[in-house]
Each structure stands twice: as structure tokens, then as C-alpha cells.
């Protein structure tokens, strides 16, 4: 077996921040002598960088189905894969695959711990705003499961314990996430040693466009459970009147796009444009003065580091340790707003829209925020080397 071949497992590739990390780290590891593959159910070929060294192989079977285990065993053997890295998903049939191939298995969590349960509960709580039947379902059934019996939290805990028991290593983005796993799951010393903290990095932009337009930008998926772009529309309704020279550009796509467009029309919002998914986000960073996230939870928020590298001032709710690592102290690396204070968010956004001098001072600071590739890449390199030698 060629133990210098590693494979990242995704459902769809490449389509978002975690996939961008795979491409970036794949390039770094390729330069250190690794052959890097991406195994996925759906390949978005048009989104692949032309010069990427990451080789893509499409999987026929869904990862939760038993047939996928046989398929992965064959791929690991045929390609000589030494490490399988499951990105943002916990592996299935781990013991079976490991026993038949000897491959090492890593789970890379690019979100917050237990995001699965939090997202599930957020989606269910939305029933409170729905039809009479949906409201009844919430009050008579789901409220008890979420708030009294903690069904989804316990189910999530069991899944995390299973994954941590079966994998050879588990990566998280910051020390606080590691401590949350250890504390909530009451992990012993052996399990704790499996958890490795490796953040993300951001390439600096050679010549960022610093002459910005009066543009507020949202960049990302349009999904409800995590991104909550509906909050941004409510905030825009408060700050836009009297600031007609400003525009809100929403770049991205997802299951909420139609709902959000309809909400914007019903609210009579002005100066707003839904741009859809863009293969080249750079022109939007060149134009935008401000980037807004109104998420319920964010593991790291790569759009924040992209914005900082381009001199775009980010605003976000203080919804996770990862966000605090990127923006704190507020007013230096962006603006951090108490979660989920809509009034304060609107006040801070209006302040930045009105005060160009303040924007420029923060812009100068965000350009200095470092996310060095060598530290992040070396973290992954050392982890994978240790696994291959064990």
C-alpha cells in the first residue's frame, strides 16, 4: 500500500467553506509529497480550480448504506489510500473498513461541536411560525422532545461518542471546541488524546481593492437552521431608509432563497439584490465595504477571513468561540455583536455605514489579521505523518 495517499470524503465537492479547506490543505500536502484525493457523491466540476492537484473520484452509494462500505474498501485498496478523512460528517462502517484495509480514519469537524442537534432543534422551532397544524405539532410533540426530554441532544451525544471511539483522530477548529467535547461527553484520557486542534488559514490578497463602494455583502449558503439570513433582511429594513446610496448584495444559494426573496418583496425592501451562487466571489469582495453574518451558529466562518484579507469589515453575532477567534476584540478585527441582539446589530451596522472614517480604521486593522498557512498546514502534516507511522 502507498501510505502517502490520503483521501478526503465529502458528500458534495467542492461547494462551500469546508471543501475550500480540502482544496487548500490538499495543495499544501501535495507539496509535501502526498497524493491527495477527494471522494464524493456529487462532483461540481465547474467549481474545481483548474490547477488543483486534488484528484476526484465519485462514489456510487450513499455513505449511510452498507453497500458504501464495500465500495470504500475497494477504493482504498485500488488507490492505496492510507488515511480517510471524513469532512463535516462522521464515518459509517468504520470498523469494517479499517479491518479489511488497515486504513486510518479521521473525522474533521469544521463546525461547532454538536451542530447537528442544534440545527435540528432550530428547524423544528420554526414550526412555531407556521400553519395551525405546524404550530400544534410543535406544542404537542416536538417542544417536549427538544426542551424537556432532550431527545436530539442525547441522540447527538451517542453519535459523537461512537465516532470518537471508532476513529483514529478527530480534529476541531479551536481549543474551546475540544473542551466542549471533553466536558459534555465526559471523555477519558485516551479519547481526549484523539482530539486535535487545527484551525483554518487564509491566503493574503496581494493587492486588495481598498476603494470600496457603499455595499453591504452577505456571502454563503441560504439555509435557515444555521445562516438565518432572514435576520439580515429584518436588520436591513431598519437601516436602509435614509441611506439610499447603500446596497445589500446577497451572494449564494440554497433552500431558503425563494422564501427570502418573497420576504424581501413583501417587506418592500429597497437596495437589495439576490446574486445567486458565484464561481468567482472576488469581484464582490472588491466592491463591498461591509460583510454581514447573522448566523445562529458558525464553526469558523471562512467568509470572515476572506473579507478581512480583502479589507472588508465583518460584522457577526458572538455565536461561537470560532467567531470570537476571528473578530475579537470587537472594533479591531471587525464588529462582534452580542447574540442575538437585533437592535444592537442594526445600530452597529448603521454606525459603520454612516462613518467612513471608522470603516477605514477597522479596514486597516483587518488587513493585518494573520492566518498563516505554514502553521495550519504543518498541523495537518504532522497529524497524518503520525497516523501513517503508528
C-alpha positions in Angstrom: 0.0 0.0 0.0 1.2 3.5 -0.9 0.7 5.1 2.5 1.4 8.6 1.2 -2.1 8.7 -0.5 -4.8 10.3 1.5 -8.5 10.8 0.6 -11.0 13.4 1.9 -14.6 12.2 2.0 -17.4 14.7 1.1 -21.0 14.4 0.1 -20.7 17.2 -2.5 -17.4 18.6 -3.7 -16.4 21.4 -3.9 -19.4 23.5 -2.7 -18.5 25.5 0.4 -16.0 26.5 3.1 -15.1 23.0 4.2 -14.5 22.0 0.7 -12.3 25.0 0.1 -10.2 23.9 3.1 -9.8 20.5 1.5 -8.5 22.1 -1.7 -6.2 24.4 0.2 -4.8 21.8 2.5 -4.6 19.3 -0.4 -2.4 21.7 -2.3 -0.1 22.1 0.7 0.1 18.4 1.4 0.7 17.7 -2.3 3.7 20.0 -2.0 4.9 17.9 0.9 4.8 14.6 -1.1 1.3 13.4 -0.6 -1.1 12.2 -3.3 -4.4 13.8 -2.4 -7.9 12.6 -3.4 -11.4 13.7 -2.8 -14.1 11.0 -2.7 -17.7 12.4 -3.1 -21.2 11.6 -4.1 -21.6 14.6 -6.3 -18.8 16.4 -8.1 -19.3 20.1 -9.1 -16.6 20.0 -11.8 -17.2 23.6 -12.8 -16.2 24.8 -9.3 -12.9 23.0 -9.3 -9.7 25.1 -9.7 -8.0 24.3 -12.9 -4.6 23.7 -11.3 -5.8 21.8 -8.2 -3.7 18.7 -7.5 -6.7 17.0 -5.7 -7.9 14.0 -7.7 -11.7 13.5 -7.5 -13.4 10.1 -7.6 -17.2 9.9 -7.5 -18.8 7.4 -5.1 -21.9 5.5 -6.3 -23.5 4.7 -2.9 -24.7 6.9 -0.1 -22.4 6.8 2.9 -25.0 5.5 5.3 -25.8 2.4 3.2 -24.0 -0.8 3.7 -23.0 -1.0 0.1 -20.9 2.1 0.6 -18.6 0.1 2.9 -17.8 -2.4 0.2 -17.3 0.4 -2.3 -14.9 2.3 0.0 -12.9 -0.9 0.8 -12.4 -1.4 -2.9 -11.4 2.3 -3.5 -8.9 2.2 -0.6 -7.3 -1.0 -1.9 -7.3 0.1 -5.5 -5.9 3.6 -4.8 -3.5 2.6 -2.0 -5.2 5.1 0.4 -3.5 5.3 3.8 -5.9 7.8 5.5 -9.6 8.5 5.0 -10.6 12.0 6.3 -14.4 12.4 6.7 -15.1 16.2 6.4 -18.0 17.5 8.4 -19.6 14.1 8.6 -19.0 11.2 10.9 -17.8 8.0 9.3 -20.0 5.0 8.9 -19.0 1.3 9.0 -15.6 2.4 10.3 -14.5 -0.8 12.0 -15.5 -2.9 8.9 -13.5 -0.6 6.6 -10.5 -0.5 8.9 -10.4 -4.2 9.5 -10.5 -5.0 5.8 -7.9 -2.4 4.6 -5.8 -1.2 7.6 -6.7 2.4 6.6 -6.5 5.1 9.3 -9.7 7.1 9.7 -10.0 10.8 10.7 -13.1 12.8 11.3 -12.7 16.6 10.6 -15.3 18.7 12.3 -15.3 22.1 10.6 -18.3 23.3 12.5 -19.2 23.8 16.2 -19.5 20.6 18.3 -23.0 19.2 18.3 -24.1 21.4 15.5 -26.3 18.5 14.2 -28.6 18.7 17.2 -28.6 22.5 17.3 -29.6 22.6 13.6 -32.3 20.0 14.1 -33.9 22.0 17.0 -33.7 25.3 15.1 -35.6 23.8 12.2 -38.2 22.3 14.5 -38.7 25.5 16.4 -39.6 27.2 13.1 -42.9 25.3 13.3 -44.0 27.8 15.8 -44.2 30.4 13.0 -46.1 28.0 10.5 -49.6 26.9 9.9 -52.0 26.0 12.6 -51.2 22.3 12.1 -47.5 23.0 12.3 -47.9 25.1 15.5 -49.9 22.2 17.0 -47.2 19.7 16.1 -44.6 21.9 17.8 -46.6 22.4 21.0 -48.0 18.9 21.3 -45.0 16.9 20.2 -41.7 18.5 19.3 -41.4 21.0 22.1 -41.2 18.2 24.6 -38.7 16.3 22.6 -36.5 19.4 22.2 -36.8 21.1 25.6 -37.9 18.5 28.1 -36.6 15.1 27.1 -33.6 16.5 25.0 -34.1 13.7 22.5 -31.9 15.2 19.8 -29.1 16.2 22.2 -28.9 12.7 23.6 -29.0 11.2 20.1 -26.2 13.5 19.0 -24.1 12.7 22.1 -24.3 9.0 21.2 -23.3 9.7 17.6 -20.2 11.7 18.7 -19.2 9.1 21.3 -19.5 6.4 18.6 -17.4 8.4 16.1 -14.7 9.2 18.7 -14.5 5.6 19.7 -14.0 4.4 16.2 -11.8 7.0 14.5 -8.0 7.3 14.9 -8.1 11.1 15.2 -10.7 13.8 15.4 -10.0 17.4 14.5 -11.7 20.6 15.7 -11.0 24.3 15.0 -10.2 25.8 18.3 -9.4 24.8 21.9 -12.8 25.7 23.2 -14.5 23.2 20.9 -12.2 20.5 22.2 -13.0 21.4 25.8 -16.7 21.3 25.0 -16.4 17.8 23.6 -14.4 16.6 26.6 -16.8 18.1 29.1 -20.1 17.2 27.6 -19.2 13.7 26.7 -17.1 13.2 29.8 -14.2 11.8 27.8 -11.4 9.8 29.4 -7.8 10.5 28.8 -7.5 8.0 25.9 -10.4 9.6 24.0 -9.1 13.1 24.7 -5.8 12.3 23.0 -7.6 11.6 19.8 -8.9 15.2 19.6 -6.5 17.6 17.8 -7.0 21.4 17.4 -6.2 22.7 14.0 -7.6 26.0 12.8 -8.0 27.3 9.2 -5.8 29.6 7.3 -6.4 32.4 4.8 -4.2 33.4 1.9 -3.3 37.1 2.0 -4.5 39.1 -1.0 -1.6 40.6 -3.0 -3.3 43.9 -3.9 -6.7 44.2 -2.2 -9.1 46.8 -3.6 -9.4 49.3 -0.8 -11.6 51.9 -2.6 -14.9 50.4 -1.6 -18.4 51.1 -2.7 -21.4 51.6 -0.4 -22.1 47.8 -0.5 -23.1 45.5 2.3 -22.4 41.9 1.5 -23.7 38.5 2.5 -21.7 35.6 1.2 -22.8 32.0 1.9 -25.5 29.3 1.8 -29.1 30.4 2.1 -30.2 27.9 4.7 -32.3 28.6 7.8 -31.0 26.4 10.6 -27.5 27.9 10.6 -27.3 31.0 8.5 -30.5 32.8 9.4 -30.3 35.4 6.5 -33.9 36.3 7.4 -32.5 38.2 10.3 -30.3 40.3 7.9 -33.4 41.3 6.0 -35.1 42.5 9.2 -31.9 44.5 10.1 -31.7 45.9 6.5 -35.3 47.1 6.9 -34.2 49.2 9.9 -31.0 50.7 8.5 -31.7 51.2 4.8 -34.3 54.0 4.9 -32.4 57.3 4.6 -29.3 55.6 3.3 -30.4 55.2 -0.3 -26.9 55.1 -1.7 -26.2 51.8 0.0 -26.9 48.3 -1.4 -27.2 44.9 0.1 -25.9 42.1 -2.1 -26.8 38.5 -1.1 -24.4 36.1 -2.8 -25.2 32.4 -2.5 -28.0 29.9 -3.0 -29.9 27.3 -1.0 -33.2 26.0 0.2 -34.2 29.4 1.7 -33.6 31.5 -1.4 -37.3 31.6 -2.6 -38.5 32.3 0.9 -36.0 35.1 1.4 -36.8 36.7 -1.9 -40.5 36.6 -1.1 -39.9 38.1 2.3 -37.9 40.9 0.8 -40.7 41.6 -1.7 -43.4 41.5 1.0 -41.4 43.9 3.2 -40.9 46.3 0.3 -37.1 46.3 0.8 -35.1 48.6 -1.4 -31.5 48.4 -2.5 -31.3 44.6 -2.2 -30.2 42.1 -4.8 -30.0 38.3 -4.7 -27.0 37.4 -6.8 -27.1 33.6 -6.6 -24.1 31.3 -6.3 -21.0 32.8 -7.9 -18.0 30.8 -9.0 -15.8 33.9 -8.6 -16.5 35.8 -5.4 -13.6 38.2 -5.7 -15.5 41.0 -7.6 -17.9 41.1 -4.6 -15.1 41.5 -2.1 -13.6 44.2 -4.2 -16.8 46.2 -4.1 -18.1 45.6 -0.6 -17.2 47.8 2.4 -19.0 45.6 5.0 -19.8 41.9 5.3 -22.7 40.8 7.5 -23.3 37.4 9.1 -26.4 36.8 11.2 -25.9 33.1 11.8 -27.4 31.0 14.6 -24.1 29.2 14.7 -20.8 29.2 12.8 -17.8 26.9 13.3 -15.2 29.3 11.9 -16.7 31.4 9.1 -14.3 31.4 6.2 -16.1 34.3 4.6 -14.9 36.4 7.5 -11.3 35.6 6.9 -11.8 36.2 3.2 -13.4 39.5 3.9 -10.6 40.6 6.2 -8.0 39.7 3.6 -9.8 41.9 1.2 -10.2 44.8 3.5 -14.0 44.2 4.1 -15.1 44.9 7.6 -17.1 41.9 9.0 -20.0 42.1 11.5 -21.3 38.9 13.2 -23.2 37.8 16.2 -21.0 36.4 19.0 -22.5 32.9 18.5 -19.4 30.7 18.9 -15.8 30.5 20.1 -14.7 30.3 16.4 -16.3 33.6 15.6 -14.6 35.2 18.6 -11.2 33.9 17.5 -11.7 35.7 14.2 -13.2 39.0 15.2 -12.4 39.7 18.9 -11.6 42.3 20.1 -14.7 44.0 18.6 -13.8 47.1 16.8 -10.4 45.8 15.7 -10.8 42.8 13.5 -14.5 43.6 12.8 -17.5 44.1 14.9 -18.7 41.4 17.3 -22.4 41.8 18.4 -24.0 40.1 21.4 -26.0 37.1 20.3 -28.8 37.7 19.1 -29.3 41.4 19.8 -31.0 42.6 16.6 -31.3 46.2 17.9 -27.5 46.4 18.6 -26.7 44.8 15.3 -28.8 47.4 13.4 -27.2 50.2 15.5 -23.6 49.0 14.7 -24.3 48.5 11.0 -25.9 51.9 10.7 -22.9 53.4 12.6 -20.4 51.9 10.1 -22.5 52.8 7.1 -22.5 56.5 8.3 -19.0 56.8 9.5 -16.4 56.3 6.7 -13.5 57.2 8.9 -14.4 54.4 11.3 -14.8 51.9 8.5 -11.3 52.8 7.1 -9.7 52.5 10.6 -11.1 49.0 11.0 -10.3 48.2 7.4 -6.7 48.9 8.1 -6.7 46.6 11.1 -8.5 43.6 9.5 -5.9 43.5 6.7 -3.3 42.7 9.4 -5.1 39.7 10.9 -2.8 36.7 10.2 -3.9 33.2 9.4 -0.6 31.6 8.3 -0.7 28.5 6.0 2.5 27.1 7.4 1.2 26.7 10.9 -2.2 25.2 9.8 -0.6 23.0 7.0 2.1 21.8 9.4 -0.6 20.8 11.9 -2.3 18.5 9.4 1.0 17.2 8.0 2.3 16.2 11.5 -1.0 14.5 12.3 -1.2 12.5 9.2 2.5 11.6 9.4 2.0 10.3 13.0 -1.0 8.2 11.9 0.8 6.6 9.0 3.7 5.7 11.2 1.6 4.3 14.0 
